[in-house]
Amino acid sequence: MKTQVAAVIPNWNGEEHLSDCIDSLLVQTTKCDVVVVENGSTDGSADLLRSNYKKVKVIQLDENLGFAGGVNAGIRYSIENDYQYVALLNNDATVDKNWLKHLLTSQERNPDIGISTCKLLKGDRKHIDSTGDLYTTWGLPYPRGRDELDKNQYDYSIEVFSASGGASLYRVDMLKEIGLFDEDFFAYYEDVDICFRAQLYGWKVHYVPSALAYHQIGGTSNKIKDFTTYQTLKNLPWVYWKNVPVSIAISMLPKIFTAYWSIFFSALTKGKFSAAIKGALMCHLYMFKKLFIERSKIQRDKKVSNEYIKSMITQGLPPNAHKLKKLRSFFVND
Protein backbone atom coordinates (compact mmCIF):
# COMPACT_ATOMS: atom_id res chain seq x y z
CA MET A 1 0.00 0.00 0.00
CA LYS A 2 1.39 3.41 -0.99
CA THR A 3 2.33 5.83 1.76
CA GLN A 4 -0.32 8.53 2.08
CA VAL A 5 1.88 11.31 3.42
CA ALA A 6 4.98 13.08 2.14
CA ALA A 7 6.71 15.07 4.89
CA VAL A 8 8.49 18.06 3.33
CA ILE A 9 11.37 19.86 5.05
CA PRO A 10 12.69 23.03 3.39
CA ASN A 11 16.34 23.43 4.32
CA TRP A 12 18.70 26.37 3.95
CA ASN A 13 21.96 26.15 5.89
CA GLY A 14 20.27 24.18 8.64
CA GLU A 15 22.86 21.48 9.15
CA GLU A 16 22.94 21.95 12.93
CA HIS A 17 19.23 21.11 13.31
CA LEU A 18 18.50 18.96 10.27
CA SER A 19 19.34 15.51 11.68
CA ASP A 20 17.07 15.97 14.71
CA CYS A 21 14.26 17.12 12.41
CA ILE A 22 14.56 14.19 9.99
CA ASP A 23 15.04 11.61 12.75
CA SER A 24 11.81 12.70 14.45
CA LEU A 25 9.92 12.05 11.21
CA LEU A 26 11.55 8.67 10.57
CA VAL A 27 10.18 7.27 13.85
CA GLN A 28 6.58 8.41 13.37
CA THR A 29 3.98 5.83 14.33
CA THR A 30 2.20 6.73 11.07
CA LYS A 31 4.60 6.14 8.20
CA CYS A 32 5.57 9.01 5.93
CA ASP A 33 8.07 9.51 3.15
CA VAL A 34 10.55 12.26 4.04
CA VAL A 35 11.38 14.84 1.37
CA VAL A 36 14.10 17.43 2.00
CA VAL A 37 14.19 20.43 -0.31
CA GLU A 38 17.81 21.55 -0.37
CA ASN A 39 17.25 25.27 -0.80
CA GLY A 40 20.69 26.30 -2.09
CA SER A 41 22.54 25.64 1.18
CA THR A 42 26.23 26.53 1.41
CA ASP A 43 26.95 24.68 4.67
CA GLY A 44 27.37 20.93 5.10
CA SER A 45 23.67 20.06 4.70
CA ALA A 46 24.04 18.35 1.33
CA ASP A 47 26.95 16.19 2.56
CA LEU A 48 24.97 15.25 5.66
CA LEU A 49 22.03 14.09 3.55
CA ARG A 50 24.23 12.11 1.16
CA SER A 51 26.11 10.39 3.98
CA ASN A 52 23.39 9.66 6.52
CA TYR A 53 20.00 9.71 4.81
CA LYS A 54 20.21 7.72 1.61
CA LYS A 55 16.50 6.76 1.81
CA VAL A 56 15.36 10.37 2.14
CA LYS A 57 14.25 12.02 -1.09
CA VAL A 58 16.33 15.16 -1.71
CA ILE A 59 15.19 17.85 -4.12
CA GLN A 60 18.16 20.03 -4.95
CA LEU A 61 17.52 23.69 -5.80
CA ASP A 62 20.22 25.92 -7.23
CA GLU A 63 19.28 28.93 -5.10
CA ASN A 64 17.41 29.81 -1.95
CA LEU A 65 13.75 30.25 -2.90
CA GLY A 66 12.66 30.88 0.69
CA PHE A 67 10.12 28.92 2.66
CA ALA A 68 7.39 29.38 0.05
CA GLY A 69 9.48 28.38 -2.95
CA GLY A 70 11.13 25.55 -1.06
CA VAL A 71 7.95 23.89 0.17
CA ASN A 72 6.30 24.38 -3.23
CA ALA A 73 9.03 22.25 -4.80
CA GLY A 74 8.21 19.53 -2.27
CA ILE A 75 4.46 19.92 -2.76
CA ARG A 76 4.77 19.64 -6.54
CA TYR A 77 6.78 16.44 -6.10
CA SER A 78 4.07 15.11 -3.75
CA ILE A 79 1.28 15.90 -6.20
CA GLU A 80 3.16 14.33 -9.10
CA ASN A 81 3.69 11.17 -7.05
CA ASP A 82 0.05 10.87 -5.92
CA TYR A 83 0.41 11.49 -2.20
CA GLN A 84 -2.86 12.37 -0.46
CA TYR A 85 -1.35 14.64 2.18
CA VAL A 86 1.71 16.86 2.59
CA ALA A 87 3.15 17.54 6.03
CA LEU A 88 5.39 20.61 6.29
CA LEU A 89 8.05 20.87 8.97
CA ASN A 90 10.67 23.56 9.57
CA ASN A 91 14.23 22.31 9.59
CA ASP A 92 14.65 23.71 13.12
CA ALA A 93 11.66 21.78 14.49
CA THR A 94 11.14 18.26 15.81
CA VAL A 95 7.93 16.32 16.41
CA ASP A 96 6.54 13.81 18.89
CA LYS A 97 6.31 10.28 17.49
CA ASN A 98 2.49 10.50 17.28
CA TRP A 99 2.42 13.99 15.71
CA LEU A 100 1.48 12.83 12.23
CA LYS A 101 -0.96 10.20 13.49
CA HIS A 102 -3.05 12.81 15.31
CA LEU A 103 -3.00 15.32 12.45
CA LEU A 104 -3.96 12.69 9.90
CA THR A 105 -6.78 11.33 12.06
CA SER A 106 -8.38 14.79 12.25
CA GLN A 107 -8.51 15.07 8.46
CA GLU A 108 -9.67 11.52 7.82
CA ARG A 109 -12.60 12.07 10.20
CA ASN A 110 -13.74 15.28 8.48
CA PRO A 111 -13.39 15.80 4.71
CA ASP A 112 -13.97 19.56 5.14
CA ILE A 113 -10.66 19.96 6.98
CA GLY A 114 -7.98 21.02 4.53
CA ILE A 115 -5.27 21.87 7.04
CA SER A 116 -4.50 20.43 10.47
CA THR A 117 -2.11 22.16 12.84
CA CYS A 118 -0.53 21.16 16.11
CA LYS A 119 0.46 22.44 19.51
CA LEU A 120 3.82 23.96 18.66
CA LEU A 121 6.03 24.51 21.68
CA LYS A 122 9.31 26.36 21.88
CA GLY A 123 12.58 24.52 22.21
CA ASP A 124 12.32 24.46 26.01
CA ARG A 125 9.12 22.37 25.61
CA LYS A 126 7.46 24.51 28.27
CA HIS A 127 6.41 27.69 26.48
CA ILE A 128 4.03 27.98 23.53
CA ASP A 129 5.05 29.06 20.06
CA SER A 130 1.62 28.59 18.45
CA THR A 131 -1.68 26.81 18.93
CA GLY A 132 -3.00 27.98 15.58
CA ASP A 133 -2.82 31.49 14.21
CA LEU A 134 -5.45 34.23 14.26
CA TYR A 135 -6.04 37.15 11.88
CA THR A 136 -7.25 40.44 13.35
CA THR A 137 -9.34 43.41 12.27
CA TRP A 138 -6.07 45.38 12.20
CA GLY A 139 -4.70 43.10 9.48
CA LEU A 140 -2.19 41.64 11.94
CA PRO A 141 -1.90 37.85 12.24
CA TYR A 142 -0.55 36.37 15.46
CA PRO A 143 0.11 32.92 16.94
CA ARG A 144 -2.41 32.02 19.61
CA GLY A 145 -0.83 31.60 23.04
CA ARG A 146 2.73 32.60 22.03
CA ASP A 147 5.14 32.94 24.97
CA GLU A 148 2.60 31.58 27.45
CA LEU A 149 3.66 28.77 29.77
CA ASP A 150 1.89 25.63 28.57
CA LYS A 151 -0.50 24.66 31.36
CA ASN A 152 -2.84 22.67 29.10
CA GLN A 153 -4.99 25.79 28.63
CA TYR A 154 -5.24 25.10 24.88
CA ASP A 155 -5.84 21.36 25.11
CA TYR A 156 -9.11 21.36 23.17
CA SER A 157 -9.73 20.90 19.46
CA ILE A 158 -11.01 23.97 17.66
CA GLU A 159 -11.22 25.57 14.24
CA VAL A 160 -8.64 28.34 13.88
CA PHE A 161 -8.05 30.89 11.17
CA SER A 162 -4.59 29.76 10.15
CA ALA A 163 -1.93 27.12 10.71
CA SER A 164 1.79 27.53 11.19
CA GLY A 165 3.46 26.43 7.98
CA GLY A 166 6.33 25.17 10.11
CA ALA A 167 4.47 22.13 11.48
CA SER A 168 1.14 21.33 9.81
CA LEU A 169 -0.59 18.83 7.51
CA TYR A 170 -2.18 19.86 4.18
CA ARG A 171 -4.69 17.90 2.11
CA VAL A 172 -3.47 17.55 -1.48
CA ASP A 173 -7.00 17.84 -2.95
CA MET A 174 -7.30 21.24 -1.26
CA LEU A 175 -3.94 22.40 -2.63
CA LYS A 176 -4.97 21.37 -6.13
CA GLU A 177 -8.05 23.58 -5.76
CA ILE A 178 -6.68 26.68 -4.06
CA GLY A 179 -3.12 26.68 -5.38
CA LEU A 180 0.25 26.45 -3.66
CA PHE A 181 2.11 28.96 -1.49
CA ASP A 182 2.61 32.42 -2.98
CA GLU A 183 6.33 32.56 -3.76
CA ASP A 184 6.40 36.38 -3.80
CA PHE A 185 6.21 36.15 0.01
CA PHE A 186 9.47 34.18 0.18
CA ALA A 187 9.02 33.83 3.96
CA TYR A 188 6.67 35.26 6.65
CA TYR A 189 2.87 35.33 6.35
CA GLU A 190 2.81 32.96 3.37
CA ASP A 191 1.16 30.41 5.67
CA VAL A 192 -1.52 32.94 6.70
CA ASP A 193 -2.09 33.79 3.04
CA ILE A 194 -2.67 30.18 1.99
CA CYS A 195 -4.96 29.59 4.98
CA PHE A 196 -6.98 32.70 4.08
CA ARG A 197 -7.42 31.25 0.59
CA ALA A 198 -8.47 27.93 2.12
CA GLN A 199 -11.07 29.72 4.27
CA LEU A 200 -12.43 31.59 1.23
CA TYR A 201 -12.77 28.32 -0.67
CA GLY A 202 -14.68 26.68 2.18
CA TRP A 203 -11.94 24.53 3.71
CA LYS A 204 -11.46 24.35 7.48
CA VAL A 205 -8.26 24.76 9.48
CA HIS A 206 -8.27 22.51 12.54
CA TYR A 207 -6.13 22.72 15.68
CA VAL A 208 -5.17 19.33 17.14
CA PRO A 209 -3.66 19.73 20.64
CA SER A 210 -2.60 16.08 20.95
CA ALA A 211 -0.16 16.58 18.04
CA LEU A 212 3.02 18.01 19.53
CA ALA A 213 5.98 19.72 17.87
CA TYR A 214 8.96 21.68 19.19
CA HIS A 215 10.49 24.69 17.46
CA GLN A 216 13.88 26.38 17.84
CA ILE A 217 12.48 29.79 16.81
CA GLY A 218 14.58 31.78 14.37
CA GLY A 219 16.95 28.95 13.55
CA THR A 220 17.02 30.15 9.94
CA SER A 221 15.83 33.77 9.91
CA ASN A 222 18.33 34.89 12.56
CA LYS A 223 21.15 34.12 10.13
CA ILE A 224 20.20 37.08 7.92
CA LYS A 225 20.46 40.62 9.30
CA ASP A 226 17.09 42.43 9.62
CA PHE A 227 15.40 39.63 7.69
CA THR A 228 12.25 39.77 9.82
CA THR A 229 11.85 43.55 9.40
CA TYR A 230 12.20 43.38 5.62
CA GLN A 231 9.87 40.42 5.16
CA THR A 232 7.24 41.83 7.52
CA LEU A 233 7.04 45.18 5.75
CA LYS A 234 7.09 43.54 2.33
CA ASN A 235 4.49 40.86 3.00
CA LEU A 236 2.04 41.99 5.65
CA PRO A 237 -0.34 44.05 3.44
CA TRP A 238 -0.39 41.42 0.71
CA VAL A 239 -2.52 39.10 2.86
CA TYR A 240 -5.06 41.92 3.18
CA TRP A 241 -4.95 43.11 -0.45
CA LYS A 242 -5.38 39.63 -1.89
CA ASN A 243 -7.89 38.03 0.41
CA VAL A 244 -10.12 40.32 2.50
CA PRO A 245 -13.58 40.74 0.89
CA VAL A 246 -14.27 44.35 -0.02
CA SER A 247 -17.08 44.96 2.50
CA ILE A 248 -14.74 43.91 5.32
CA ALA A 249 -11.63 45.48 3.80
CA ILE A 250 -13.16 48.97 3.85
CA SER A 251 -13.68 48.92 7.62
CA MET A 252 -10.20 47.45 8.19
CA LEU A 253 -8.31 49.90 5.95
CA PRO A 254 -7.69 52.71 8.50
CA LYS A 255 -6.43 50.20 11.05
CA ILE A 256 -4.10 48.27 8.78
CA PHE A 257 -2.76 51.58 7.42
CA THR A 258 -2.03 52.71 10.98
CA ALA A 259 -0.51 49.37 11.99
CA TYR A 260 1.71 49.12 8.92
CA TRP A 261 3.21 52.58 9.15
CA SER A 262 3.61 52.21 12.91
CA ILE A 263 5.75 49.12 12.26
CA PHE A 264 7.66 51.01 9.57
CA PHE A 265 8.53 54.03 11.72
CA SER A 266 9.32 51.79 14.69
CA ALA A 267 11.88 49.99 12.52
CA LEU A 268 13.41 53.35 11.54
CA THR A 269 13.80 54.38 15.18
CA LYS A 270 15.67 51.10 15.79
CA GLY A 271 18.14 51.91 13.03
CA LYS A 272 16.79 49.38 10.52
CA PHE A 273 16.62 51.97 7.72
CA SER A 274 17.64 49.82 4.77
CA ALA A 275 15.43 46.84 5.64
CA ALA A 276 12.38 49.02 6.37
CA ILE A 277 12.61 51.16 3.25
CA LYS A 278 13.41 48.21 0.99
CA GLY A 279 10.50 46.22 2.47
CA ALA A 280 8.02 49.07 1.96
CA LEU A 281 9.21 49.67 -1.60
CA MET A 282 8.95 45.99 -2.52
CA CYS A 283 5.50 45.80 -0.96
CA HIS A 284 4.16 48.60 -3.13
CA LEU A 285 6.05 47.47 -6.23
CA TYR A 286 3.90 44.34 -6.31
CA MET A 287 0.71 46.12 -5.16
CA PHE A 288 -0.94 46.09 -8.60
CA LYS A 289 -0.36 42.37 -9.03
CA LYS A 290 -1.71 41.52 -5.58
CA LEU A 291 -4.58 43.98 -5.48
CA PHE A 292 -5.97 43.48 -8.97
CA ILE A 293 -4.65 40.40 -10.75
CA GLU A 294 -4.44 37.85 -7.93
CA ARG A 295 -7.28 39.30 -5.89
CA SER A 296 -9.74 39.20 -8.78
CA LYS A 297 -9.35 35.44 -9.20
CA ILE A 298 -9.50 34.67 -5.49
CA GLN A 299 -12.61 36.76 -4.88
CA ARG A 300 -14.31 35.47 -8.05
CA ASP A 301 -13.85 31.84 -7.01
CA LYS A 302 -14.57 32.11 -3.27
CA LYS A 303 -17.30 29.83 -1.96
CA VAL A 304 -18.21 31.24 1.45
CA SER A 305 -20.13 34.32 2.49
CA ASN A 306 -18.53 37.54 3.67
CA GLU A 307 -20.31 37.04 6.98
CA TYR A 308 -18.48 33.75 7.50
CA ILE A 309 -15.11 35.39 6.84
CA LYS A 310 -16.01 38.24 9.17
CA SER A 311 -16.83 35.71 11.90
CA MET A 312 -13.37 34.15 11.51
CA ILE A 313 -11.47 37.44 11.89
CA THR A 314 -10.53 38.31 15.47
CA GLN A 315 -11.60 41.68 16.86
CA GLY A 316 -8.84 43.88 18.26
CA LEU A 317 -5.06 43.76 18.43
CA PRO A 318 -2.53 41.00 19.08
CA PRO A 319 -1.51 40.76 22.76
CA ASN A 320 2.02 42.05 22.07
CA ALA A 321 0.97 45.14 20.06
CA HIS A 322 1.61 47.45 23.01
CA LYS A 323 2.31 50.66 21.07
CA LEU A 324 -0.76 50.28 18.88
CA LYS A 325 -2.98 49.81 21.92
CA LYS A 326 -2.42 53.48 22.70
CA LEU A 327 -4.14 54.34 19.41
CA ARG A 328 -7.20 52.11 19.82
CA SER A 329 -9.33 54.92 21.25
CA PHE A 330 -9.24 56.65 17.85
CA PHE A 331 -11.15 53.78 16.24
CA VAL A 332 -14.80 52.90 16.66
CA ASN A 333 -15.73 49.21 16.88
CA ASP A 334 -12.18 48.05 17.48
C-alpha positions as CSV (number, residue, x, y, z in Angstrom):
1,M,0.0,0.0,0.0
2,K,1.4,3.4,-1.0
3,T,2.3,5.8,1.8
4,Q,-0.3,8.5,2.1
5,V,1.9,11.3,3.4
6,A,5.0,13.1,2.1
7,A,6.7,15.1,4.9
8,V,8.5,18.1,3.3
9,I,11.4,19.9,5.1
10,P,12.7,23.0,3.4
11,N,16.3,23.4,4.3
12,W,18.7,26.4,3.9
13,N,22.0,26.1,5.9
14,G,20.3,24.2,8.6
15,E,22.9,21.5,9.2
16,E,22.9,21.9,12.9
17,H,19.2,21.1,13.3
18,L,18.5,19.0,10.3
19,S,19.3,15.5,11.7
20,D,17.1,16.0,14.7
21,C,14.3,17.1,12.4
22,I,14.6,14.2,10.0
23,D,15.0,11.6,12.7
24,S,11.8,12.7,14.5
25,L,9.9,12.0,11.2
26,L,11.6,8.7,10.6
27,V,10.2,7.3,13.8
28,Q,6.6,8.4,13.4
29,T,4.0,5.8,14.3
30,T,2.2,6.7,11.1
31,K,4.6,6.1,8.2
32,C,5.6,9.0,5.9
33,D,8.1,9.5,3.2
34,V,10.6,12.3,4.0
35,V,11.4,14.8,1.4
36,V,14.1,17.4,2.0
37,V,14.2,20.4,-0.3
38,E,17.8,21.6,-0.4
39,N,17.3,25.3,-0.8
40,G,20.7,26.3,-2.1
41,S,22.5,25.6,1.2
42,T,26.2,26.5,1.4
43,D,26.9,24.7,4.7
44,G,27.4,20.9,5.1
45,S,23.7,20.1,4.7
46,A,24.0,18.3,1.3
47,D,26.9,16.2,2.6
48,L,25.0,15.3,5.7
49,L,22.0,14.1,3.6
50,R,24.2,12.1,1.2
51,S,26.1,10.4,4.0
52,N,23.4,9.7,6.5
53,Y,20.0,9.7,4.8
54,K,20.2,7.7,1.6
55,K,16.5,6.8,1.8
56,V,15.4,10.4,2.1
57,K,14.2,12.0,-1.1
58,V,16.3,15.2,-1.7
59,I,15.2,17.8,-4.1
60,Q,18.2,20.0,-5.0
61,L,17.5,23.7,-5.8
62,D,20.2,25.9,-7.2
63,E,19.3,28.9,-5.1
64,N,17.4,29.8,-1.9
65,L,13.7,30.2,-2.9
66,G,12.7,30.9,0.7
67,F,10.1,28.9,2.7
68,A,7.4,29.4,0.1
69,G,9.5,28.4,-2.9
70,G,11.1,25.6,-1.1
71,V,7.9,23.9,0.2
72,N,6.3,24.4,-3.2
73,A,9.0,22.2,-4.8
74,G,8.2,19.5,-2.3
75,I,4.5,19.9,-2.8
76,R,4.8,19.6,-6.5
77,Y,6.8,16.4,-6.1
78,S,4.1,15.1,-3.7
79,I,1.3,15.9,-6.2
80,E,3.2,14.3,-9.1
81,N,3.7,11.2,-7.0
82,D,0.1,10.9,-5.9
83,Y,0.4,11.5,-2.2
84,Q,-2.9,12.4,-0.5
85,Y,-1.4,14.6,2.2
86,V,1.7,16.9,2.6
87,A,3.2,17.5,6.0
88,L,5.4,20.6,6.3
89,L,8.0,20.9,9.0
90,N,10.7,23.6,9.6
91,N,14.2,22.3,9.6
92,D,14.7,23.7,13.1
93,A,11.7,21.8,14.5
94,T,11.1,18.3,15.8
95,V,7.9,16.3,16.4
96,D,6.5,13.8,18.9
97,K,6.3,10.3,17.5
98,N,2.5,10.5,17.3
99,W,2.4,14.0,15.7
100,L,1.5,12.8,12.2
101,K,-1.0,10.2,13.5
102,H,-3.1,12.8,15.3
103,L,-3.0,15.3,12.5
104,L,-4.0,12.7,9.9
105,T,-6.8,11.3,12.1
106,S,-8.4,14.8,12.3
107,Q,-8.5,15.1,8.5
108,E,-9.7,11.5,7.8
109,R,-12.6,12.1,10.2
110,N,-13.7,15.3,8.5
111,P,-13.4,15.8,4.7
112,D,-14.0,19.6,5.1
113,I,-10.7,20.0,7.0
114,G,-8.0,21.0,4.5
115,I,-5.3,21.9,7.0
116,S,-4.5,20.4,10.5
117,T,-2.1,22.2,12.8
118,C,-0.5,21.2,16.1
119,K,0.5,22.4,19.5
120,L,3.8,24.0,18.7
121,L,6.0,24.5,21.7
122,K,9.3,26.4,21.9
123,G,12.6,24.5,22.2
124,D,12.3,24.5,26.0
125,R,9.1,22.4,25.6
126,K,7.5,24.5,28.3
127,H,6.4,27.7,26.5
128,I,4.0,28.0,23.5
129,D,5.1,29.1,20.1
130,S,1.6,28.6,18.5
131,T,-1.7,26.8,18.9
132,G,-3.0,28.0,15.6
133,D,-2.8,31.5,14.2
134,L,-5.5,34.2,14.3
135,Y,-6.0,37.2,11.9
136,T,-7.2,40.4,13.3
137,T,-9.3,43.4,12.3
138,W,-6.1,45.4,12.2
139,G,-4.7,43.1,9.5
140,L,-2.2,41.6,11.9
141,P,-1.9,37.9,12.2
142,Y,-0.5,36.4,15.5
143,P,0.1,32.9,16.9
144,R,-2.4,32.0,19.6
145,G,-0.8,31.6,23.0
146,R,2.7,32.6,22.0
147,D,5.1,32.9,25.0
148,E,2.6,31.6,27.5
149,L,3.7,28.8,29.8
150,D,1.9,25.6,28.6
151,K,-0.5,24.7,31.4
152,N,-2.8,22.7,29.1
153,Q,-5.0,25.8,28.6
154,Y,-5.2,25.1,24.9
155,D,-5.8,21.4,25.1
156,Y,-9.1,21.4,23.2
157,S,-9.7,20.9,19.5
158,I,-11.0,24.0,17.7
159,E,-11.2,25.6,14.2
160,V,-8.6,28.3,13.9
161,F,-8.0,30.9,11.2
162,S,-4.6,29.8,10.1
163,A,-1.9,27.1,10.7
164,S,1.8,27.5,11.2
165,G,3.5,26.4,8.0
166,G,6.3,25.2,10.1
167,A,4.5,22.1,11.5
168,S,1.1,21.3,9.8
169,L,-0.6,18.8,7.5
170,Y,-2.2,19.9,4.2
171,R,-4.7,17.9,2.1
172,V,-3.5,17.6,-1.5
173,D,-7.0,17.8,-2.9
174,M,-7.3,21.2,-1.3
175,L,-3.9,22.4,-2.6
176,K,-5.0,21.4,-6.1
177,E,-8.0,23.6,-5.8
178,I,-6.7,26.7,-4.1
179,G,-3.1,26.7,-5.4
180,L,0.2,26.5,-3.7
181,F,2.1,29.0,-1.5
182,D,2.6,32.4,-3.0
183,E,6.3,32.6,-3.8
184,D,6.4,36.4,-3.8
185,F,6.2,36.2,0.0
186,F,9.5,34.2,0.2
187,A,9.0,33.8,4.0
188,Y,6.7,35.3,6.6
189,Y,2.9,35.3,6.3
190,E,2.8,33.0,3.4
191,D,1.2,30.4,5.7
192,V,-1.5,32.9,6.7
193,D,-2.1,33.8,3.0
194,I,-2.7,30.2,2.0
195,C,-5.0,29.6,5.0
196,F,-7.0,32.7,4.1
197,R,-7.4,31.2,0.6
198,A,-8.5,27.9,2.1
199,Q,-11.1,29.7,4.3
200,L,-12.4,31.6,1.2
201,Y,-12.8,28.3,-0.7
202,G,-14.7,26.7,2.2
203,W,-11.9,24.5,3.7
204,K,-11.5,24.3,7.5
205,V,-8.3,24.8,9.5
206,H,-8.3,22.5,12.5
207,Y,-6.1,22.7,15.7
208,V,-5.2,19.3,17.1
209,P,-3.7,19.7,20.6
210,S,-2.6,16.1,20.9
211,A,-0.2,16.6,18.0
212,L,3.0,18.0,19.5
213,A,6.0,19.7,17.9
214,Y,9.0,21.7,19.2
215,H,10.5,24.7,17.5
216,Q,13.9,26.4,17.8
217,I,12.5,29.8,16.8
218,G,14.6,31.8,14.4
219,G,16.9,29.0,13.5
220,T,17.0,30.1,9.9
221,S,15.8,33.8,9.9
222,N,18.3,34.9,12.6
223,K,21.2,34.1,10.1
224,I,20.2,37.1,7.9
225,K,20.5,40.6,9.3
226,D,17.1,42.4,9.6
227,F,15.4,39.6,7.7
228,T,12.2,39.8,9.8
229,T,11.8,43.5,9.4
230,Y,12.2,43.4,5.6
231,Q,9.9,40.4,5.2
232,T,7.2,41.8,7.5
233,L,7.0,45.2,5.8
234,K,7.1,43.5,2.3
235,N,4.5,40.9,3.0
236,L,2.0,42.0,5.7
237,P,-0.3,44.1,3.4
238,W,-0.4,41.4,0.7
239,V,-2.5,39.1,2.9
240,Y,-5.1,41.9,3.2
241,W,-5.0,43.1,-0.4
242,K,-5.4,39.6,-1.9
243,N,-7.9,38.0,0.4
244,V,-10.1,40.3,2.5
245,P,-13.6,40.7,0.9
246,V,-14.3,44.4,0.0
247,S,-17.1,45.0,2.5
248,I,-14.7,43.9,5.3
249,A,-11.6,45.5,3.8
250,I,-13.2,49.0,3.9
251,S,-13.7,48.9,7.6
252,M,-10.2,47.5,8.2
253,L,-8.3,49.9,6.0
254,P,-7.7,52.7,8.5
255,K,-6.4,50.2,11.1
256,I,-4.1,48.3,8.8
257,F,-2.8,51.6,7.4
258,T,-2.0,52.7,11.0
259,A,-0.5,49.4,12.0
260,Y,1.7,49.1,8.9
261,W,3.2,52.6,9.1
262,S,3.6,52.2,12.9
263,I,5.8,49.1,12.3
264,F,7.7,51.0,9.6
265,F,8.5,54.0,11.7
266,S,9.3,51.8,14.7
267,A,11.9,50.0,12.5
268,L,13.4,53.3,11.5
269,T,13.8,54.4,15.2
270,K,15.7,51.1,15.8
271,G,18.1,51.9,13.0
272,K,16.8,49.4,10.5
273,F,16.6,52.0,7.7
274,S,17.6,49.8,4.8
275,A,15.4,46.8,5.6
276,A,12.4,49.0,6.4
277,I,12.6,51.2,3.2
278,K,13.4,48.2,1.0
279,G,10.5,46.2,2.5
280,A,8.0,49.1,2.0
281,L,9.2,49.7,-1.6
282,M,8.9,46.0,-2.5
283,C,5.5,45.8,-1.0
284,H,4.2,48.6,-3.1
285,L,6.0,47.5,-6.2
286,Y,3.9,44.3,-6.3
287,M,0.7,46.1,-5.2
288,F,-0.9,46.1,-8.6
289,K,-0.4,42.4,-9.0
290,K,-1.7,41.5,-5.6
291,L,-4.6,44.0,-5.5
292,F,-6.0,43.5,-9.0
293,I,-4.7,40.4,-10.8
294,E,-4.4,37.9,-7.9
295,R,-7.3,39.3,-5.9
296,S,-9.7,39.2,-8.8
297,K,-9.3,35.4,-9.2
298,I,-9.5,34.7,-5.5
299,Q,-12.6,36.8,-4.9
300,R,-14.3,35.5,-8.0
301,D,-13.8,31.8,-7.0
302,K,-14.6,32.1,-3.3
303,K,-17.3,29.8,-2.0
304,V,-18.2,31.2,1.4
305,S,-20.1,34.3,2.5
306,N,-18.5,37.5,3.7
307,E,-20.3,37.0,7.0
308,Y,-18.5,33.8,7.5
309,I,-15.1,35.4,6.8
310,K,-16.0,38.2,9.2
311,S,-16.8,35.7,11.9
312,M,-13.4,34.2,11.5
313,I,-11.5,37.4,11.9
314,T,-10.5,38.3,15.5
315,Q,-11.6,41.7,16.9
316,G,-8.8,43.9,18.3
317,L,-5.1,43.8,18.4
318,P,-2.5,41.0,19.1
319,P,-1.5,40.8,22.8
320,N,2.0,42.0,22.1
321,A,1.0,45.1,20.1
322,H,1.6,47.5,23.0
323,K,2.3,50.7,21.1
324,L,-0.8,50.3,18.9
325,K,-3.0,49.8,21.9
326,K,-2.4,53.5,22.7
327,L,-4.1,54.3,19.4
328,R,-7.2,52.1,19.8
329,S,-9.3,54.9,21.3
330,F,-9.2,56.7,17.8
331,F,-11.2,53.8,16.2
332,V,-14.8,52.9,16.7
333,N,-15.7,49.2,16.9
334,D,-12.2,48.1,17.5
